[in-house]
Amino acid sequence: MEEILYENIIDVCAILMLLLSVLSITTTRMGKLVQHFALHSLVLAVIAFFVAFYTKNWHIYITCALTLVLKVVVIPKFLKYTMNKINMEREIEPIVGIPGSLLICAAMIFIAYLVAEPLMGSLDTLGGTCFAVSLSIVLIGMFMMTSRRKALTESVGLLLVENGLFLGTLTISYGMPLIVEFGVFFDVIIAVVILGIFAYRINRTFNSVDTSFLRRLKD
Amino acid sequence: MNFPVEFILLIPVISGILCFLSPRERIISYLSIALAILGTAYTFYVCGPIFLDGTVVEYGFWYVDAMSSFFMMITSTVALMVALYSRGYLGHEREERVLKTGSEKYYYLYLNLFVAVMLAVYSVSSVGMVWIVIEVTTLISTFLVGFYHDERSTEAAWKYLIICSIGITLALIGISLVYASAYQAVPEESMALDWKVLMASAPYLDPALLKTAMVFIVIGFGTKAGFAPMHTWLPDAHSQAPTPVSALLSATLLNCALYSILRFYAISEITIPEFTSTLLIIFGFLSLFIAAMFILNARDIKRMLAYSSIEHIGLISIAFGIGSELSIYAGLFMVMAHSLTKPILFFCAGNIMQAYGTKNMDIVRGMGTKMPFTAALLSIGALAVVGMPPFAVFMGDFFLFLALADAGMWYLLVIAVILIIIIFSGFARHIYPMLTGETTMDVHDPPGISRHAPFLILVVGIILLGVFVPHEMSAALTNIVNTVFGGVI
């Protein structure tokens, strides 16, 4: 009985994460986007907490705490800081319009379920649904990286991808070995910081953070 | 010396830090060269016996077997050549004021850390750690790609970072699926991602999970290795990085991803035979095809060389994909041959760029009379890289063709030969006019040992490997092939 309760809570949270990713695709303001990302990470932390409680794996509590501190607080702060520093306009300017983006998101969720379906038998019930959801989030994040013009939106896309990935590892295999999880975490943080540095550099060399200027190198 | 692996990794790290802290700019390059010699010598001292005897060193986080030591020796050899060449190359840039004062120490810091991380890829025991370390190679080398801070290099660095991060994320999904299928099959969860444990528990892994996992892993690490169609970052990064770094990227970074793919391939062949092979062969031919088309129409010499790397990665991937003992042997041999040949060409490209001030091959003419040394080396390098005897790549290609014929894949053999001929004609078309013709520009070979020694060492190396392979080496390579097929570790 208790198990089913936990599974349901985790399922609901996972769906919430998926909805938040779709919501961030529709966002046109940078500040809102960062807020959505923070919320996204908060839900991930809640999932981590319940998974930890459910499996009694103490090291998942650490993942949960790290998510709370780094992804809910530190990274959004850093993104806002970079945003102010390079004085970017607050508009996001998607290459694909909002309705089109939503349709593509729907297609991606469909694809994710298609990929995950044959694996449902091999994973337990929790893993099965959540794998599909996490794959959808990863795909939506990637779509955000490719369809938005601003350098910083691309880093938020990467962060969404990473959140989706963590949802996957948490629910499929109840986390990875601790050392690996630590490593992945800090890799992501460093990646975001470096992306920030380069966004700053792009802003300085091109006088804009619009990555559609990056079309010089071709054959 | 109870910590051999730590020392191997520590030497480049120390070298990087010393170079960074060095008070005088003039001694930085000497420091880097001295420590690179020490590092390479020590790597050979530790890895040589492991490679030749097939023993294993494992403790703590580390696991070094014959395969890892093979890749580690290649990496540190190339790193030494790059350290040598960097001295002359950066010296010239300093005189021409392309380089800002004070940026040289950053170059050497990133370069040495980059080498250390690449060596770490081969020596860590857990798949998860391998993933982390490969991501770190991207993070560090981004700074090297964007080293010149101008528009083009910033663009290249940005693309490199974004594409490789996405790719490597896909690989992590694959790894977590592998973990999901392994953590019940092995006694201790925290060990479930170790290469050795995975290899031993491979028969008990869930086939459905592993299939999906391998798709993610091949695409993910394939992005980093430069498989087409995920290769788009590669020509940009290789052409915009400082030339010695391009050599390092091409000859060693791509190997890191190939190594991980080969390890996973070995695991998956036990559980789901012939699944990964097919993937590798498809990606291999796609890469070969794309490379051939772009080499034919290349303008920029470094982009052409980058596409030639994609070609070789494609050939190696095909070799791994065929999956016979001969073909894996061919693949390993080609890894080595490519890593030793490509730096020669990139170093030539560096000499040309600094003399003519351009990378455009249509402008460069008359090298034969004005720059005889570079011209000679460029022709040797070009002949070697397209697979002419008596150079090492020829042997690799030859083994690969034998393996294809052996496996009865005649169509594929014909396609591969045609594509290689196209690549050959592409190289001939671009390189020959550069050697001949007339130029009014006042160009000459750059002086100094640093601009001669690395070429000569590498040329002697590839000729030796091309004409005869020592018995010990072929025995050691065969031994690695056996471990791929689940032999005694």
Chai-1 contact restraints between the chains, C-beta under 6 A:
chainA,res_idxA,chainB,res_idxB,connection_type,confidence,min_distance_angstrom,max_distance_angstrom,comment,restraint_id
A,P118,B,A208,contact,1.0,0.0,6.0,A-B,restraint_1
A,L119,B,A208,contact,1.0,0.0,6.0,A-B,restraint_2
A,L119,B,T212,contact,1.0,0.0,6.0,A-B,restraint_3
A,S122,B,D206,contact,1.0,0.0,6.0,A-B,restraint_4
A,S122,B,A208,contact,1.0,0.0,6.0,A-B,restraint_5
A,S122,B,L209,contact,1.0,0.0,6.0,A-B,restraint_6
A,M142,B,I166,contact,1.0,0.0,6.0,A-B,restraint_7
A,L158,B,S165,contact,1.0,0.0,6.0,A-B,restraint_8
A,V161,B,T169,contact,1.0,0.0,6.0,A-B,restraint_9
A,L165,B,L172,contact,1.0,0.0,6.0,A-B,restraint_10
A,G168,B,S176,contact,1.0,0.0,6.0,A-B,restraint_11
A,T169,B,S176,contact,1.0,0.0,6.0,A-B,restraint_12
A,I172,B,S176,contact,1.0,0.0,6.0,A-B,restraint_13
A,I172,B,A180,contact,1.0,0.0,6.0,A-B,restraint_14
A,S173,B,Y179,contact,1.0,0.0,6.0,A-B,restraint_15
A,S173,B,A180,contact,1.0,0.0,6.0,A-B,restraint_16
A,S173,B,Y183,contact,1.0,0.0,6.0,A-B,restraint_17
A,M176,B,G128,contact,1.0,0.0,6.0,A-B,restraint_18
A,M176,B,Y179,contact,1.0,0.0,6.0,A-B,restraint_19
A,P177,B,S190,contact,1.0,0.0,6.0,A-B,restraint_20
A,V180,B,G128,contact,1.0,0.0,6.0,A-B,restraint_21
A,G183,B,I132,contact,1.0,0.0,6.0,A-B,restraint_22
A,D187,B,I132,contact,1.0,0.0,6.0,A-B,restraint_23
A,D187,B,E135,contact,1.0,0.0,6.0,A-B,restraint_24
A,I190,B,L139,contact,1.0,0.0,6.0,A-B,restraint_25
A,A191,B,S165,contact,1.0,0.0,6.0,A-B,restraint_26
A,I194,B,L139,contact,1.0,0.0,6.0,A-B,restraint_27
A,F198,B,W158,contact,1.0,0.0,6.0,A-B,restraint_28
A,R201,B,T154,contact,1.0,0.0,6.0,A-B,restraint_29
A,I202,B,T154,contact,1.0,0.0,6.0,A-B,restraint_30
A,T205,B,E151,contact,1.0,0.0,6.0,A-B,restraint_31
A,T205,B,T154,contact,1.0,0.0,6.0,A-B,restraint_32
A,L214,B,E155,contact,1.0,0.0,6.0,A-B,restraint_33
A,R216,B,R152,contact,1.0,0.0,6.0,A-B,restraint_34
A,R216,B,E155,contact,1.0,0.0,6.0,A-B,restraint_35
A,L217,B,E155,contact,1.0,0.0,6.0,A-B,restraint_36
A,L217,B,D236,contact,1.0,0.0,6.0,A-B,restraint_37
A,D219,B,F294,contact,1.0,0.0,6.0,A-B,restraint_38
